[in-house]
């Protein structure tokens, strides 16, 4: 047996806080070493934060990262653990996104990322250069390139995030060159359902390459991106460790590297492919360390925590797959709000304008969960201030729901009517029109803008983070007011579709039993800006709206194709009506892009969002003649 202990470190860094970030890494590194860890794995860009975007072009910022990784090496000189740490490194006119291997007080080498993503929320090729097979550079006296690392326990390969998502990534040639343990340092953002995709992909990579694979992921939020942390260890495809998500800390397991070698010898397909590589390719060079590592004699052989060596653990899952996805989404949104509030250092409290409707109530609940993370459940409500600003159109049902939920959460609710201001602004608009009458839509927008203006005035005076409450579906079709309900400093649920808003409220109700949620769900959805107003009546049924959003913006179907797909989703609805909704959605969607670019930064929690600088980049000015 060749037993080693592998640890995955989840550290929550802040972009630019290089010294604080390394202090957090050092704290975990010392704990790992004290616990007998052989290899400690941290995350991508943990020294400088991620994503740094164009900040990486500041020479002093890059130099500070080098200084801090050197400090990390100096302060771990007496620790026998091998550490893998994510850092940016400059060489001449190039900057590389690297994994640094540190041991015995030395930076043994920098391994650059090869697969630089430029899809969805990623723009890495804008600032970083790619690693490549055979790359051999020098970065201030430290090798930077395509290398393996030889220690007394065996042969180590390291790589960065996206490199593991490609079956033709560097892991293949490094394993054929002898690497037994592969460490991937990652900063992979949360998106709904991503954990199962990661788990399956990593297990496949570990099995395909007959390697022990350790994957450590970034935890925390940066601007609108949320990282759920956690990580995995797989040995030749076999699960060894799944680290907790949504929290800082570290987790470890024991692996027998002799098992990896044995599995390779038994896998004839892997051996045939390895032989082909050895005939045609040049093996990855090895950097050797003479410093002893930590392999305690007391390490136990890795066996399952349950009784059987042949069967999986017994027992039914505590949650359904749907409940797990909804709970993950709640935690991701709460983490996004918490870190935006905490890391920016610009705010003292959280503020929200409540209507009593679904969107604002869900935003309040997410804010409450974020406040729980900041100062505990008992005092969470103290961090939030809510306002209810009624007019003649505000309903008693929504007002009662808002009051009930705020009381249950311990959140202060102030009622500040805007009826008189509504009348004054309406009169001022008539004057500007030379005696003409404002449109019905303008009368609705006046109310929304009054509420937003008052919230901004209060937030400026209170040092508050003003949370915007609109959802993704209504944002997509422009069912929102510029200068009104589109306003705020951070948009919490702007990438959450309307039907998911309802599902999240139902999940909150099931978990916490708040009566205010039940009262909200009993009201008819609508903005309450006019008499007898309902959102579905003015738009279309929310399930149809969300299906159009998914098919048009997500699947990139044309309106006729959307209509055809809708017939399969809603066979009970007339085809002509579905076609009309599909066409209406496409027109509203295109005409509303100009609003998106004026909306606040939003939390990214899915594969699709409407932030123009994130996942879906569309020209503001366009016409729908192409369908």
N, C-alpha and C positions, 0 to 999 in steps of 0.2 A: 504493500500500500504506500501511496505518496499522498498523504493527507495534507490539505492546506485549508485555511480559513479565509473566506472571501467576504468582504463587507461592502455594502452599498450605502453611500452617504448622500442624504437629501438635504441640501443647504439652500436657504432662501436668500439669494443675493439681490442687490440693487445695482442697476447700471451706474457705473462711475464710482461706486463706494469700494474701491479696490482694497483699502486697508481693512475695512470692516468685513468685507467678504472673506478675505483670507483669515481673519481672526476667527470667523465662524467655522471655516474649514479646519483650521488648526485645533479648535476645541474638539471637533469630532475625531480628527486624526489621533489625538492623544488618547481619547477614549478607546478607539479601535486598537491601538497598540497595547494599551493596558489589558485589553480583553483577549490578547493573543491572535489578532488578525494578521494574516500573512500578506494579503493584497487588499488595500483600501481604495475603493473607486468613488470618485466624485463626479461632477457633471460638466457638461459642455459650458465653456465660457464662464465658469464659476468665479474666476478672479475679477473680470471686468464687468460681468453682468451680460444679460442677453435679452433681446437683440440690441446691440449697440448702434445699429444703423450707421449713419455717417459720423457719429462721434468717434468711431474707430480711426478716422482720418486725422485726428489731432495727435501729433507726434508725442506730446507730453502724456497723453492718456495711454498710448501704447507703451511708452517707456515706463510708466508707473506699473503697468501689468508685469513687465519683466522684473522690475525691482521687487514686486511683491511675491512672485513665484520663487525668486532667489531667497527672499526672507523665509518663505515656507520651507525651502530646502535647509536653510541654516537652523531653523527652529525644530526641525525633525531629525537632525543629525544623529541623535542618540536613540532614535526609534528604529527597531528592526523591520518595521512594516514597509512594504513597497506601496507607493501612492501613485494614483493616476488622476491628474487634475487638468481641467479644461482652461485654456488660456490663449490669447491672441499673441502672435509673434511676428515681428517685422524682419524681413531680410531684403536689403536694398530697396527697390521700388515695389516690393510685394509684401502683402500682409496675409498670414495664414491663420486659419482657425484650427488650433492644435490641441492634442492631448499630450501633456507633459508627464514623463515617467520620472519620479523622484524617489531616491533611496540613498540612505547613508549620508545625507547632507549634500548630495549631488543631483543636478538635473541631468539625467542620463541621455535624454533625447526628447525631441519634439516630433510628433507624428501628425502631419497636416490632414485635414479633411479633404476627401477627393470628390465626393458627390455634393456639389453646392446647389441647394434647391432654389429655384426662382418661381415656384408656383404658390398658389394660395396666399399665405401670409409671409412668405419668405422672399428675401431679396439679397441673398448672401453673395452672389456672383458680382454684385455691384461694387463691393469693397474688398472681398477676399479673393485670393488666388487659389487654384486647385492643387492639391497634392497629386502625385502620379506614380505609377510603377517605376522603380529605379531612381526616383528623385533623391539626390544627395546634396544638401546644402549645409552651410554652417551659419548658425545664428548666435553670434557673440561667443564663439568657442564651444557651442553645444550642437551636436549633429541634428539636422532637421531633414526629414525625408521618410523614405520607405524602409523601415527597420523592424526587426524583432529584438527581444530582450531576453538574455539568458541569465537565469538566477539558479541558486542551488536547488530550488524546488522544481524547475522545469523551464519551458520556453513560453514567453508571454508576447502576445500581440495586442496592440491598442488601436482604436479607431474612434471616429467622431460621428455620432447621430445618424445622418442620412446614409452614411456608408453601409449600414446594416440593412437598410430598406431595399437595397438592390441585390438580387441574387448574384450579380457579377461584380460585387464590390471587392474591396481589398482583402476581406476575410478569406476568400477562396485561395488566393495565391499564398497568403501568409500561413494558412493551415497546411497547404501542400508543401510549404517550406519548413514545416515542423512545429508550428505554434500549437500548443495544447490548450492554453487558456487565452481567450479573447475578451478584452474589456472594451465595452462601448460606452463612452460618456456622451450623454444626450441632453438636448433641450427640446423636447417634443411637446408642443402645446396640447392642452386638453381639447377634445371635441367629443360630442356625444357618441358613446359606444366605442371609443378608441381603444380602451383597455383590452377588449377581447381581440381586436385586430393586432395590437402589439404582441400580445401573448402568443397568438398563433404564428405570427411572422417570426418572432424570435425563436420559438421552438423549432420552426422549420429551418432557420439558418443554422442553429446548433446541430440539428440532425443531419442536414445536407453536408456540413463541413466536419461532422464527427468531432466536435469541439466542445469544451466547457465554455459557455458564453455568459458573461456578467454584464448587465445593462443597468446603468444608474441614470435616473431622469431628474431634471430640474423641477423644483417645487416653488410655487409662488406665482405672482402676477407682475407683469411689466406693461405699463400702459394698458392696452386692451387685450393683451394676450394673457392666458391663464395656463399655468403648468401644474399638472396634478401630481408630479413626483412619483414616488414608488420605484420599482425596478424589479428585475428578474435575474435568477441564475438558472440556466438550463445546462445539463450535462448530456451531450450527445442526444439532444431532444427531450431528455427526461427532466421534468420540473423539480428543482431543488429549493428554490426560495422565491416568494413573491412578497416584496416589501410593502408596508402600508403606504397608502396614497393620501394626499391632501394634508400632510404634516411633515415638519422637519424631524430629522432624526436619522438613525442608521440601523440597518439590519444585517445579519451575517448568517452564513451557513458553512458547513464543511463539505469539501469535495475530494474525491480520490482521483488524482490525475492518472494513476495507473489504469483506472477504469476507462478513461478516454482512449488511452493507447490500445487497450485490449479491444475496445469496440471498433477501432480503426482496423485492427488486424483481422477482425471477424467480418468486416464489411467489404466484400469483394468489389463492389461497384466503386466505393471510395478509393480502394487501392488501385483499381484500373485507371481511374481519372487522375490519381496522383502520379502514376507512372507516366501518363501522357504529358502531364505538366512537366515532369522532370526531364523528359526527352526534348521538349520544345521551348521551355521557359527557363529563365535564370532565377535561381532561388533568391528569396529576400535575405539580405545580409543581416547578421546578428551583432548586436552590441552586448558585451558581457560585463556583468557586475561582479566584483570580487567581494562585495560586502555580504555577510551572512544575513539571511532573512529569518523570520519568526515562524518556526514550525514546532509548536509545543508537542511534547510527547503525549500529553493528556488528551489530544483531540479525539473525540469519539468517532467511530465509523458512521457515516451518514445513513441513517435509517428513517423511515417514515415515523411521524409522531403517533400514528394510529397502530393498531395491533398487527395487521397483515402486511407482509412483504409483497403479496401478490395482488391484492385488491385495493381499490381506492377507499377513502374514508367513508364510513356509513353516515346516514342521516340526511334529511331533506334540507335544501337550502333555506336560509332564514327569509330571503326575499325573492320575489319573482324577478325575472330579467327586466321587466318594465319598471318595477320599483327600484331596482338597482340603478338603472339609467337615470331615473328622475332624482334619486338621492345624490348621485354623482353631479348632476346638473345644478342642484341646489348648492352643493359644496363648492363647485367651481365658480358660480356666480358670487357667492359670499366671499370666497377667497379673493376674487377680482376686486370687489369693493373694498375689502379690508386692506389689501396691499396698496391700492391706489390712494386710499386715505392715509395709511401709515407711512408709506415710503416717500410720498411727496412732501410731507411735513408742512403743508400749507393750510391745513384745516383743523378746526377744533371740535366740530360736531357734524352730524349728518342731517340734511334737510330734505323734506319731501312734501309736495302738494298732493293731497289726497282728494279723489273724487268719490271714493267708495266703490269704484268699478274694479274690474279684474286686474287691469294693468298696474294701476297705482297700488292696489292692495298687495299684489305679488312683489312689487318693488319694495314696499314697506317690509314685507316678510324677509326678503333677501337682505335688506339693510339691517334688520334685527339679527339675522344669523351672522352677518359680518361683525356687528357689535358684540355678539356673544364671543366670537373669536378674539376680539380686542380686549374685553374686560369682564367676561363671564356672563352667564345667563341672568343672574340676579340683578346685575346693574346695566344690562344691555340697553334697556329702554331709556336710560339717562342720557345716552349719547345721541338720541334722535329727537328731532322736533318736527312735528307734522302740522300741516295747515289745511283747513277746509274752507274754501272761498265760494260760497253759494251765490246763485242768482235765482230768478223766478223759475228757472228751468230745472233746478237741482231737485232730485227726488228724495223723499223721506227714507226710502229703502236704502239707498246708497249712503245717505248721511248717517243713518243708524248703524250700518255695517262699519263705517269708518270709525265711529265713536266706540263701538264695541271692541273692535280689534285693537285699537290704541289702548284701551283700558286693560285688555288682556295682556298686552305686551309691555305695559308700563311706560308707554310713550305719551308725552305731552301732546295734546291736540288743541290748537287754537282755531276758533271759528272767526273768520274775517270776511264778512260779506262784501261783494263787489257790485251790488245792484246800483248804488248811486253813481259809482264811477262808470259803470256800463252806460247809464243814461247820459252822463256828461260826455263820454267819448263818442257816443252815437250822435249827440248834438254837434260836437266838434267836426265829425265826419260830414254831417249835412252842410255845415258852413263851408268846408273845403270843396264840397261838390256844388257850391253855388245854389244851395237850396234843394238839390236833388236828394233822393233817398238811397242810402247804402243798400247793397244787395243782401239777400238772406244769408249768403255765405259770409259776407263781411260782418254781419251782426254776430255770427257765431265766433268768428276769429277775434273780434274785439274782446270777448270774454276770455278766450284762451290767452291773449296777449296781456291782458290786465293781470291775470294770475302769474304769468311768467315774470313780468316786470316787478311785481311785488316780491316774488321769491328771490330774484336777483338782488333787489335792494336789501332784503333781510339777510341774504347770504353774505353780501359785501360787509355788512355791519357786524355779523356774528362770526365771521371766519368759518362759514359752513360749506360743506361739500353738497351742492345742490344736485340732487339725483333726478335725472330725466326718466320718465316712466313709460314711454311709448314702446309698443311691440313691433316685431319685424314685419308682420303681415300688413298692418296699417301703414307703416313706413314705406313699404314697397309700392303701395298704390297712392301715396301722397295724402292719406286720410289723417292729416296732421297739419299743424299751423306753424309756419315760419314765424319766429318771434313769440310763439305761444307754447303749446305743449311739446314742440320740438326742442325747446330750450332746456339747458342744464349744463353742468360741468362734466358729468359722467352719465352715459346712457347704460342702464343696467340690463334691460331685457330687449334691447333693440335688435338682437339677433336670435330672439326666441319667437317662433311662430305662434299665432293666436291660439291654435288648438293645443299647443304645448303649454301655453300660459294656463289654460283651464286644467290640464292634467297636473301641472305643478301645484296649483291651488288645492286640488283634490288630494294630492300626496301630503301637502302640509296639513290638511284637515285630518287625514288618517293618522299622521304621526303625532300631532299636537292637540287636535280636537278643538281648535279655537272657533268659538261660535261666530265671530265676525266673518270668518271665511265662508261659513255656511250661508250667512245672510247675503254676502256678496254673490255667491253662486245662484241664489234664488232671484236675483234681479236680472232684468233684460239688459244685455250689453249695449252700451251706447254712450256717446260723449256728453249727453244732457246739455246741449247748447241751443236746442230748439224744442218746441213742444212735440211730444209723441215721436221722438227721434230714436231710431235703432240703427246700430252699425250694420247689421246684416241686411236690413231693409235698404240702406243706401248703397251698399257695396254688393254683396252676394253672401250666401251661407259660408261661414268660416271654414268648414271642411273643404269646400270647393275653392275658396280663396287660397288656402294653404296648398292644396293640390296644384293649382296654377303656379304658385310661387315655386314649388319644388320642380315641376316639369319645365317651366319656362326658364327660370334663373338657374336652377340646379342642373337639370338635364339638358339645357340648351335646345329645347324643342321650339319649333315655330308655332304660331297660334293654331294653324290647322292641325298640326301634330299634337298639340296640347289638347285640342278638342277631341281628337280620336282617342287619346289616352284617357281622358275624363270619362268617356263612355264605358271603359272597362272598370273604372273606379266607382262610378255612380250609374249603374245600368238602369236604375229606377227613374232617372231623370230624362226628359226628352232631349234628343240629340241637338235640336236647334237651340234649345236653351243653353246647353253646355257650350255650344259653339259661340253663342253670344257672350257668355261669361269669359271664355278664353280670349276672345277678341277684345273685350272691355279691359281685361287684366293687362294685356300686352300694351294697350294704349296708355292706360293709367301708369303702368310701370315705367315706360319710356319717358313720359312727361313729368315724372316725379324725381328723376335723377338729380335735377338741379337742387332739390331740397336736401338730398342726402349729403351733398358736399357742405351743407351748412349745419349739419346735425353734430351733436357732441361725439367725442370719442366713445366707442361702444365696446363692451366685452365680447370677445370672440370665443364662441363655445361650440361651433359646428363647422362642417365643411364648407358652408356657404354663409357669407354675411354681406351686409350692404354698406360697409365702410369702404369708400372708394380707394383708400390707400391700403386696403387689406386684401380680402379674398376675391371680390368681384370688381374689377376695374373696367368701367364703361365710360364712353364719351358722354359729356353732359348734353351736348347738342347732337341729336340724331333723329332720323325719321324711320318709320316702320314700313318702308316701301318694299323691303327685301322679301317678306313672306309672300 
